[in-house]
Amino acid sequence: MELSDLRIFQAVVRAGGITRAAAQLHRVQSNVTTRVKQLEEKLDTELFLREGKRMQLTPAGTMLLDYADRLLALAQEAREALHDQTPRGLLRLGAMESTAAVRLPGPLSEYHRRYPDVTLELQSGNPQQLSARVLAGEIEAALITEPVADGPFERIAIYEEEMVIVATAGTPRIASAREVKNRTILAFEPGCPHRKRLEEWFARSRQMPERTVEMSSYHALLGCAAAGMGIALLPKSVLEAFPGRDALSVHPLGPAHRKARTMLIWRKGVEVPKIRALADILLASGNRRVSAGRTGSRRSR
């Protein structure tokens, strides 16, 4: 049974006969008659009582009409939904922990306000994990640090983060890994881009960390750095939300490791209004933060 069969059946009932239905459907009468008979054969039941040119629904026909109305209405709803540019439904978003904690509370609140018909779910992970989830269809989009594979993803640059080394307060200026006295690094699990960047920073000075202590949260990582247990590399923006930042010293990196771009990614070829709406809000949020930072810098001079 096809939707076109139901559409012809519905037209015959609504028009009150074959002749009027054929005119409305722009078909010849014989074609409409044949399609109705074929539908009855498929269902193995009579849908109409035929009395000359008059056609009345049988009880089975009345039952089918109710289903036909609902199925055709649902099909139309599906067609409209596919072309609807209003964000709605479920949006599963992935983000690195630093991004989720520092960057997203404001933009996601604004997204909820603008698009109440969208249900947002947030998952955290490292870039490899989040990229794999996007490709597997487990989440629709993710915010990850570069690099991003060109082939499978659409991408938009959202934030540019300034990366810094943090250590306990009073630590002399650290310009290279050779100047690090405590070579324990505090980091997340392998796959974290900030851990990889810190390891590359050591390698650039032909040094190696003596020990890596894996942490599960930024608060734990910063607390351990403040206690002198080691050094860590993270976005400077994370420090803004840390209440114990006075117990830390902050050391800028050289040009090769200083900047890290956060990208919004989704599967290539997928054009979803929910994702585009999110990108617009995230970009506006990022621009406001950059502008605010530049204004603050000029005032401090």
Order of alpha helices (4+ residues) and beta strands (2+ residues): alpha-alpha-alpha-beta-beta-alpha-beta-alpha-beta-alpha-beta-beta-beta-alpha-beta-alpha-beta-alpha-beta-alpha-beta-alpha
